[in-house]
């Protein structure tokens, strides 16, 4: 009886040791320790050759331009150089680009996207993308939707609604100027063509710090343009 009573605790101890050894042999589960690891998919894409190739392969890209002074190097472009980086795909294979702008975030689907930088400040200055719609009725709807989001001046909207610019030819372009309804300065130009199934809208988000001064934003909201002679660098 005495031997049996001692054997029980020994068996329990042996079982616990075996379980402990087995747990040591299991794969180690790494815990995320950095912001990059815990925020998969939130990093900024690049606009160098390798970055553009990756965006095309993925079918999507993301640019964090929420600061009004985004260094050229942070998007893969050389510092102290005038640079316009293009991303172009087949029309039937657009990519989705998420733009985190100074006061707005949007995802656009486009087959033509570009980013401009200037050597004078070494910052990203403008991002431009093109969207197409089918026919003039769809173009009117697209302009109305753009106005709802960006807020163009009443003068420019009246000129668009009147369509006087279409009386002198079968194709042309018309500017809606700039809007700042959501805080980010966005410029819209429309390329129209009568009796064409394809109409094109060109959007440009202006990132330079000068566009985000209160007096400049007030001027844009009223007149659809920045003050004449203003400094885009905000000096």
Secondary structure, DSSP 8 states (H G I E B T S, - for coil): -HHHHHHHHHHHHHHHHHHHHHHHTS-------SHHHHSTT-S----SHHHHHHHHHHTEEEEE--SSS-BGGGGT--SSS-EEEEEE--TTS-EEEEEEETTEEEEEEESEEEEEEETTTTEEEEEEEEEEEEHHHHHHHHHHHHHHHH---HHHHHHHHH-GGGTT-SEEEEEEEEE-TTSSEEEEEEEEETT-SEEEEEEEEE-SGGGGSHHHHHHHHHHSS--TT--TT--
